[in-house]
Structure formats: structure tokens, C-alpha cells
Amino acid sequence: MPAPPALLFLHGVRLSGAMWDPQRRLLAGEFPVLTPDLPGHGRLHGRSFSFAAAIDAVGRVLAEAGARSCVVVGLSLGGYVAMEAMRARPEWFLGAVLSGCTREHTGPATAWHRGLAALCWGWPEPSFAHFNATLFRALYPPTIAESIIAGGFYPRAVSDAVTELRGRRFLPALAGFPKPVLLLNGRWDIVFRRDEDAFRRAAQHARLAVLPRAAHLANLDQPRAFAAEVAGFARSVAPRADAVAAG
């Protein structure tokens, strides 16, 4: 039997790899699970976020883990980072699970990017952390909220990320990726499901799954259902024993 594929989880903006703790607990018994911080977040908060820096960070994480390839799971900003990495280094990935990122950030609708970037650039980090900690404690039980709060919240990373997102198109990155893709969205994530059908049509080998009773942070709203979808997808793209032997 070949070893199961590594799962590389890429977190959303302002958070850290700690947002994946529910999936780590559920999946680490079967798969190697990697939950790095992106530049500008967590242990990398001293670095500015950019897509180029994020791809470099992904490469370092895979190299340090000794993973020649993986299944990448990205939510929100992490999903956009995954697509940029899939465009630049498709050989790193057996497949991709993309959540909360089926929206292009182009056209007049992106005017809000400027305001959000300015707001977060000037938002003092202690105040930003208090606001977000209060929000997460209101939305989630302590078993989920407290590890996320411990991972910290990073306002300047929000400013850098939305500036990088504005005007960047991800459909071509998805269209050029030749391996399986699972688009996994929360049913109530109205904003980031806007271009869902276009993303599904653009991908060469895509399946769409929508989790009920979940919004943008679908992995936190429905942690077990999200983990089950990821596990099923990873098993489906794992190299077969005969293929490994032939290689």
C-alpha cells in the first residue's frame, strides 16, 4: 500500500494555521497534515503578504516535510494562494480542495478593496485582536474559538492581501490545472459563491460540493462534514499501489 498523501491546509486572511485545528484532529490519524502560517500571519507575521512570498513559503513547507506532492486545501485567501501555486508549480499537487474562493476580484465591485485595505492598515493590532476574539467566541464553542484566538489576528496582512487580490484573475489558473479539483463551499457563503458556476466550468476536472448550515468559514461551521469531504477527495486522488510500483 502506498503512503497516504499529505494534506496541506492554507488558512484564510487575518487568521493562522490554527484555524485548521478541527481538521487536524479529525484527519491526522490517516494523513500527514500540514497547517503552515502564510506570510504576514502567525509565526510569519513579520513578513509582508504577497502571492510570490506565499508560494515560496508553500515550497519550503513541502520540502521540510519531505512531501514531493500533496493535496492542497485552501479556504478564502488560502484558496487563492492555492490557485496561484497550482498555476506556478502544478507538480506539487495531486489535487486541490478550494473553499470560499469562487469569486473573481475584478471590475467595479472591487472598490471595497481600497477601503478595507486602508481600514486594516491603520487598525491597531490589540484592538483588532480584541474585536476578532469577541466575534469568534460569539460564533464558535471554546474547542474551536480558543485555538484560533491563540494563533492571533493580523490586520496588516488583510491590507496586503486585499491589495494583492484586487484585479487578479484566478479562473485562468484553475483552467490550466490538469488534476482533480473539489470546490467545497458553505451554502450561506453568498459573497464568495458569486462565480461558483464559472469556476466549476473552468476547471478541467472539478466537482462542486455545498455544505448545508455553513457560511464562509465552512471548516469551522461544519468541521466534521468538511473533513469528510477532504478525506474522501484525498483518497480518490491518492496514487494507486500499482502506479507507485511502476514508478
SVG drawing of the C-alpha trace seen along z (x, -y; Angstrom):
<svg xmlns="http://www.w3.org/2000/svg" viewBox="-28 -54 41 57">
<polyline fill="none" stroke="black" stroke-width="0.4" points="0.0,0.0 1.4,-3.4 1.5,-6.1 -1.5,-8.4 -0.9,-11.8 0.0,-14.7 -2.7,-17.3 -1.5,-20.9 -4.1,-23.3 -3.8,-27.0 -5.7,-29.4 -7.9,-32.5 -6.8,-36.1 -6.1,-37.6 -6.0,-34.1 -3.3,-31.5 -2.8,-27.8 -4.6,-27.3 -7.9,-27.7 -7.4,-24.1 -7.1,-22.5 -10.6,-20.8 -9.5,-19.1 -6.1,-18.2 -7.7,-16.4 -10.1,-14.6 -7.6,-13.7 -4.1,-13.3 -4.7,-9.7 -4.9,-8.8 -3.0,-11.6 0.1,-13.6 -1.4,-17.1 0.5,-20.4 -1.0,-23.6 1.5,-26.4 1.1,-30.1 1.1,-32.3 3.4,-35.3 2.0,-38.2 0.2,-35.8 1.1,-33.7 4.8,-32.8 5.4,-34.7 3.7,-37.9 6.9,-39.9 6.8,-39.3 4.6,-41.1 2.0,-39.1 2.3,-38.6 1.4,-35.7 5.0,-35.3 6.1,-35.1 3.2,-32.7 4.2,-30.3 7.8,-30.4 6.5,-29.5 4.5,-26.6 7.5,-25.2 9.6,-25.4 6.9,-23.7 6.7,-20.8 10.5,-20.5 10.9,-20.5 8.1,-17.8 9.7,-15.7 6.5,-15.8 7.1,-15.5 3.4,-16.2 0.3,-16.8 -3.4,-17.6 -3.8,-21.3 -6.8,-22.5 -7.3,-26.3 -10.0,-28.4 -10.6,-32.1 -7.2,-33.7 -5.7,-30.2 -7.7,-29.1 -6.4,-31.9 -2.9,-31.1 -3.5,-27.5 -4.7,-28.5 -1.6,-30.7 0.6,-27.8 -1.3,-25.5 -0.6,-27.9 3.1,-28.2 4.0,-24.7 1.3,-22.2 3.7,-19.3 3.5,-20.0 -0.2,-18.9 -2.2,-15.7 -5.4,-17.7 -6.9,-20.7 -9.9,-21.4 -10.9,-25.0 -13.3,-26.6 -14.7,-30.1 -12.8,-31.4 -15.1,-31.0 -15.2,-34.8 -13.1,-36.9 -11.8,-40.2 -12.1,-42.3 -14.3,-45.1 -16.2,-47.9 -17.3,-45.5 -13.8,-45.6 -14.0,-49.2 -14.4,-47.9 -10.8,-46.6 -9.3,-50.1 -11.5,-50.9 -10.8,-47.6 -7.0,-47.9 -6.9,-51.4 -9.0,-50.4 -6.9,-47.4 -3.6,-49.1 -4.4,-51.7 -6.2,-49.4 -4.1,-48.9 -3.3,-45.2 -4.6,-44.9 -7.9,-46.4 -8.2,-44.2 -7.4,-41.1 -10.0,-42.1 -12.7,-42.6 -12.0,-39.3 -11.6,-37.3 -15.1,-38.6 -16.5,-37.6 -15.1,-34.1 -16.2,-33.5 -19.7,-34.5 -19.8,-32.3 -18.0,-29.1 -17.6,-26.9 -14.3,-27.1 -12.9,-24.0 -12.8,-25.9 -12.5,-29.5 -9.7,-29.4 -7.0,-27.9 -7.8,-30.4 -7.6,-33.3 -4.3,-31.9 -3.0,-32.0 -3.6,-35.7 -5.2,-38.2 -3.2,-40.2 -4.7,-43.5 -1.8,-44.5 -2.0,-41.1 -5.6,-41.9 -4.4,-45.2 -1.7,-43.5 -3.9,-40.6 -6.8,-42.6 -4.4,-44.9 -2.9,-41.8 -6.3,-40.3 -7.7,-43.4 -7.7,-42.9 -6.1,-39.5 -7.9,-36.8 -7.9,-33.2 -10.1,-31.4 -7.1,-31.0 -5.1,-29.4 -7.9,-26.9 -8.4,-26.3 -4.8,-25.4 -4.6,-22.9 -4.9,-19.4 -5.7,-17.5 -8.8,-17.0 -10.4,-19.8 -13.1,-19.9 -14.9,-23.2 -16.3,-23.0 -18.4,-25.9 -20.7,-26.8 -24.3,-27.2 -24.6,-30.6 -21.4,-32.0 -23.2,-34.2 -20.4,-36.7 -17.7,-34.1 -20.1,-31.8 -20.9,-34.5 -18.8,-33.0 -19.1,-29.4 -20.6,-28.1 -17.9,-29.8 -15.1,-28.3 -16.7,-24.8 -16.9,-25.1 -13.3,-26.5 -11.7,-23.6 -10.7,-20.6 -11.8,-18.0 -14.0,-19.6 -16.7,-18.6 -18.8,-21.0 -20.0,-20.2 -22.0,-22.7 -22.2,-22.2 -25.5,-23.0 -25.5,-25.1 -22.2,-26.6 -21.1,-30.1 -17.7,-31.5 -15.6,-29.6 -17.1,-26.3 -14.4,-24.3 -15.4,-25.8 -19.2,-25.8 -19.2,-22.1 -15.9,-20.7 -16.8,-17.0 -18.5,-17.4 -15.7,-19.4 -13.1,-16.9 -15.1,-14.0 -15.2,-15.8 -11.4,-16.4 -10.7,-12.8 -12.9,-11.4 -11.2,-13.6 -7.7,-12.7 -8.4,-9.0 -9.7,-9.4 -6.6,-11.1 -4.0,-9.0 -1.6,-7.2 -2.6,-3.6 -0.3,-0.8 0.3,0.5 1.2,-3.0 3.6,-3.6 5.3,-0.2 5.6,-1.1 7.2,-4.4"/>
</svg>
